[in-house]
Amino acid sequence: MENSMATVAERIHQYLVDEAPALCDDCIAEALEITNRHQVQPVTSALGATPQFHRYQSECYGCDREKLVIEKA
């Protein structure tokens, strides 16, 4: 599937699988050029509830701020 045809959820999932560091929703939105950051939060929350990913409070690798981040398990 072409990247332009992928859903926001598919793009976020693939980005997290490909990228190792713990990132916040804002940095994920910026990296994927998703203009509405509020599209990212429900996806990262759902992914964080799966065994594939960890979602927790920590320093974001992208912006160096203490935030809720997600990374692959």
C-alpha positions in Angstrom: 0.0 0.0 0.0 1.3 3.4 -0.9 2.1 5.8 2.0 -0.4 8.4 0.6 -3.1 5.8 0.7 -2.4 4.6 4.2 -4.8 5.7 7.0 -3.5 7.8 9.8 -3.5 4.8 12.1 -1.5 2.7 9.7 1.0 5.5 9.2 1.5 6.0 12.9 1.8 2.2 13.5 4.4 1.8 10.8 6.4 4.9 12.0 6.5 3.5 15.5 7.6 0.1 14.3 10.4 1.7 12.2 11.5 4.3 14.8 13.0 3.0 18.0 12.9 6.1 20.4 10.1 7.0 22.7 8.1 9.8 21.2 5.2 12.0 22.2 2.1 12.6 20.2 3.2 16.1 19.1 6.5 14.8 17.7 4.8 11.9 15.9 2.3 14.3 14.4 5.1 16.6 13.3 7.2 13.8 11.8 4.3 12.4 9.8 3.0 15.9 8.9 -0.4 15.3 10.5 -1.8 18.8 11.0 -4.4 17.8 13.6 -2.5 16.3 16.6 -5.8 15.1 18.0 -5.8 12.4 15.3 -2.7 11.0 16.8 -3.8 10.6 20.5 -6.5 8.0 20.0 -4.2 5.9 17.9 -1.3 6.0 20.3 -3.6 5.3 23.2 -5.0 2.2 21.5 -1.6 1.0 20.4 -0.3 1.6 24.0 -2.9 -0.9 25.2 -1.4 -3.7 23.1 1.6 -5.9 23.9 3.5 -4.4 20.9 3.9 -1.0 22.4 4.6 0.8 25.7 3.0 4.1 26.6 4.3 5.9 29.6 5.4 9.3 31.1 9.0 10.0 30.2 11.3 12.4 28.3 10.4 12.5 24.6 13.3 11.7 22.4 12.1 14.3 19.8 11.4 17.4 21.9 13.2 16.5 25.2 10.1 17.4 27.2 8.6 15.2 30.0 5.4 13.9 28.3 3.4 10.8 27.7 5.4 8.9 25.1 5.1 5.6 23.2 7.6 3.2 21.8 7.6 -0.3 20.5 8.0 -3.0 23.1 
